[in-house]
Amino acid sequence: MAVATLALRIRREVKGLRKLAAARGWKYESGVAEAWRARLRATALMQMGHSRRMEAAFRTPEGNWLFAYVYETGFEYRRATHSWRMVVREIGPHIGRATFTRHDWLIDAATTPTSHKIAILGEQANQGEPGRPIAVVEDRDALERRLSPELKAWLQEQPEGRSWEIAAGLIVGYEAGGVREAEMAALSQSACRLAALLEE
């Protein structure tokens, strides 16, 4: 009985995801999510928690991939599930690893012995300053050449809960929350804009 109930719930979820995709002109993709999870394993977000999984994948007409990503923290009675919506876009010029965020936990996850912290608006890059986006980068010179006033302003205007990473020829954007049509569409549009700003 439990197996039949689970199978019915999964069928309903897939039907809902296909309907969401059709409404936006996206293509619901099955069988690709885990391959993408392996490709994205070096991102800071995927260093968090355990039981990491992609629960849905969509392809947009603009060439973006949209995912519902989930991981868990804690164990047994203290287990918590964390849901994220994610966009991935291929990017041309190599500018090295970079993470743009306002979150201390993500700054910590992205920081390596050879990385640099850059305050997007030019001030001292200190953690713990709410609302101020920080870039954690490997190649400081390469990023600073691309940090135009327009790109800085765009990063400052991003929603507080949204973060961006550039790694392995990909732009990866994410924010907490489930698969919602409007929010996923906004995230996808933002990835297109970030790619354009970085390539100018």
N, C-alpha and C positions, 0 to 999 in steps of 0.2 A: 504493500500500500504506500509506504513512504517513498519508494522508488518511482512509482507511478505519479505521485504528487509532485515530486521533484522534476520529473520529465515534463509534466504539464506546465509547471512554473517556467522552466527553461524555454519551452515552445512559445509561451506567452511573451516572455521577455524578448526573444528573437523577433517575434512578430512586431512588437512595439519598436524595436530598433530599426527594423526594415521600413516601417512606416515613417519614422523620424527621418531616415536617410532619404526616402522618396520625396518627402515634403521639401527638402532642401536641395535636391539634385545631387546628393551624395550617393556613393555606392557602398552598401554594407558589405564588408569583406569577412569571410570566415576562414579560419586556418592560417592567418598571417600574424595574429597578435603575438604569439609566443616567439616567433622569429624576430619581430621588432623588439620585444622585451630583451632578447639576447643582444641585439645591436645597441640598445640604449643602456646596457648595464653599467657603463662608465659614468653616466650622469649622476650628479649629486643626489637627486631625488631617489634614485634606485639604490642608494646606499642605506636608505632608511628602512627599519622594520624587517619583517620576515613574511613568508607566504605571499610573495609578490606575484601579481598576475594582471594581465590585460583581459578585460571582460568584454570589450567590444572594439571594433576597428571600422573606420569609414575612410573612403577616399573622396576628396573633393575635386570639383572641376579645375580648381587652381593648382592642383598637384600636391596639396597638403594631405597628411594622414592625421586623423583624429582618433583618439583612444579614450576609453574609460579604464583607468589604472587604479588598482587597489593594493594596499599592503596592510599588514597587521602589526601591532605592538602588544607586548605583554603576553601572558600565557594563562590558560585555564580561565579562572573567574575574573582575572584582570585583563583579559584580552580586549583590544579595541581595534576596530576596522576603520581605515582611513581611505576615503575615495577621492580621486582626482580626475579632472578632465585635462587632456594633454593634446597638443598639436605638434607635429613634426614636419619640417620642411627642409628639403635639400638646399644647400647654399654653395655658391660658386667659390669665391676667393677664400683661401685658407687664412684665418686670422688667429688661429690657436684657440685653446680652451678659454671660455669666458662664461661667467655666471652673473646675471643682473638680478638683484633681489633686495628686499627690505628686511628679510628674515634672518635673525642671528643664527638659527639652527642650520639654515642653508649656507650661510657664509662659512660656518664652521665645517660643514660637510665638503664644501668646494675648495677650502684652503689647503694648500700643500706647502712643503718647505720652499718651493721655487715660485710660488704664486705671489701676485701683488694685489693690494686692495686699492681701488681708485674710487673716490667719491664722484658720482656722476656730475654734480654741480660744482666741482672744483675745490670743495673744502676738504679738510682733513678727513680721511676715511676711518671714522670711529664707529664701532658697533654700538648698539643701544640708543641710537638716535632715531626715534620713530619717524616714519615718513620719508626718510632720506635713502634713495636707492644707492647701493654699493655695487661696484663691479669687482669681481675676483677674477684675475686674468693671469695667463702664463706669459704672454708676449705683450708687455705694457706698451711698447712703441707701436706695434701693429694696431692695437685697439685705439690708442690715442689719436692715430691718424684718421680713424673712422668716426671718432666721437665729435661729430659736427654739432653746432648749436641746435640744429633741428632734431638730431638723434637724442641729445641730452634732454631736450624739452619733452620729446615723445616718451622717453623712459620715465621721466618724472611724472607724466600724466597717466601712466599705466595704473590700473586698479591696485590697491595696496596688497591684495592677496596673490597677485600674479607675479611669477618669476620666469626668467628666460635663461637658457643655457645654450652655448654654442660649443659643439664637440663633434669631432670626426666628420666634418662636412655637413652637419645638421644644425638647424635651429630647433630647439625644443622649448615650448612654452607650456606652463601648467598653472593650475589654480585648484584649490580644494573645492570639491563638490561633485555631484553626479552628472550624468549625461542629460543636459537640458538643451533644447534646440537653440534658443537665443544665445545662451552663454557659449556654446560650442561654436556657433557661427561667428560671434565676436572674437573669440580666441583665434579662429582660423584667419579672419581678416587682419588681425593684429600681426600674425606671423608673416603674412604677405607684405605688410607695411615695414616691419623690421628688416626683412630681407632686402627691400628696396633701399632703405636708409643705409644699410651696411654696404651695399654695392655701389652707392653714389660716389 
